[in-house]
Amino acid sequence: MSDGNTLRITIDLAALAGNWRRLAAAAEKAECSAVVKADAYGTGIEPAVGALSRAGCTTFFVATPAEGERVRGVTPSAVVYVLAGFDEDWASCFARSDLRPVINSVEQLDAWQHFSGGAFALHIDTGMNRLGLTLHEALEVTRRGSGVAPRLLMSHLACGDTPDAALNREQLALFEETRTLFPGVPASLANSAGIALGANYHFDLVRPGIALYGGRFAGELPPLATVVTAEAQVLQIREATAGETVGYGATERLTRASRLAVLGAGYGDGYLRAAGASDERKGAMAYVRGRAVPLVGRVSMDLVVADVTDVHSVHAGDFAELFGPHIPLDDVAAHAGTIGYELLTGLSRRAERIYTGAETH
Ligand SMILES: *Cc1c(COP(=O)(O)O)cnc(C)c1O
């Protein structure tokens, strides 16, 4: 390995840009922004924002002001919204990097108007009980008069991933009602799954995250490309006999003479321990030399073992895909009892990150 790591994560920036273009087309008349919080879902804010900007994206959402500063370091002109909102401790950061808060409460609104008075988005909670003003608070705010003029009115769906959920329609109705309080203000409701719910969820701006990075979400959209591929180096091939066990806790006993490939990645890399296997429970799959192979036994901190008995050509030094084009990210996440979002954002800094498909123009 070039840099002495046994796990490499390849991020295809052309696929990321292509996914943004497809989502922008699916959003039709609405503007397509990009959600790049949590280090652009683990792909790296700087390269991701660079690729998305070159594709034509001009509005970004991050979770924290510190992330916003990193976005600003890449693009001098884009609009950057901070989902955490505003706190006076962050005033210099907002000013320095020309960030816009997503105002989530009356207190934040007061603080922002006191310390800056600049452009902001107003977040209305329409049924998630997370961040945002209640409809009642929004009404109070409008009674203050023309001083409160958000650049964007937004809300967030709790059940976008469940297209039939009644809450989607309830949130839509409440959001429509809120919009009448802010005539002429552009509106935004849809995350990735929300885009797939249909045009009446699109409003003026959509906010995809996971779909950009190739993660699965409910709904029918044009196929999106795999962006992130994780591959672990085969450190050793060993022969084991039937009846022996593999790994910590001896949780899996081999039922046949087996060839095992020991791979250099584990939960210390964010490859979740719960993705492992035991006698009772199948684990996730890996992919090597053209074949999908099952994990055997527990995932250790830095190692995981795959059964390659049926794949004759595997050697130490080969790379096995843990997820990517052959092993869907979300399948591995499902084996670990979680979602693609958590697997992507939990990948450690230890792994080597390789960027491909950078468009330079
Ligand atoms: C994370 C987030 C998104 C993006 O959600 P995805 O499901 O990843 O598309 C959009 N809007 C808000 C407010 C978010 O917190």
The ligand as a Gaussian input file, in Angstrom:
#p B3LYP/6-31G(d) Opt

LIG

0 1
 C      -29.452000      15.770000       7.032000
 C      -30.508000      16.675000       6.550000
 C      -30.905000      16.634000       5.203000
 C      -30.416000      15.593000       4.226000
 O      -31.084000      14.377000       4.499000
 P      -30.863000      13.054000       3.612000
 O      -31.837000      12.088000       4.163000
 O      -29.448000      12.638000       3.844000
 O      -31.119000      13.425000       2.199000
 C      -31.799000      17.613000       4.774000
 N      -32.305000      18.528000       5.632000
 C      -31.965000      18.570000       6.939000
 C      -32.573000      19.594000       7.832000
 C      -31.073000      17.634000       7.447000
 O      -30.760000      17.646000       8.748000

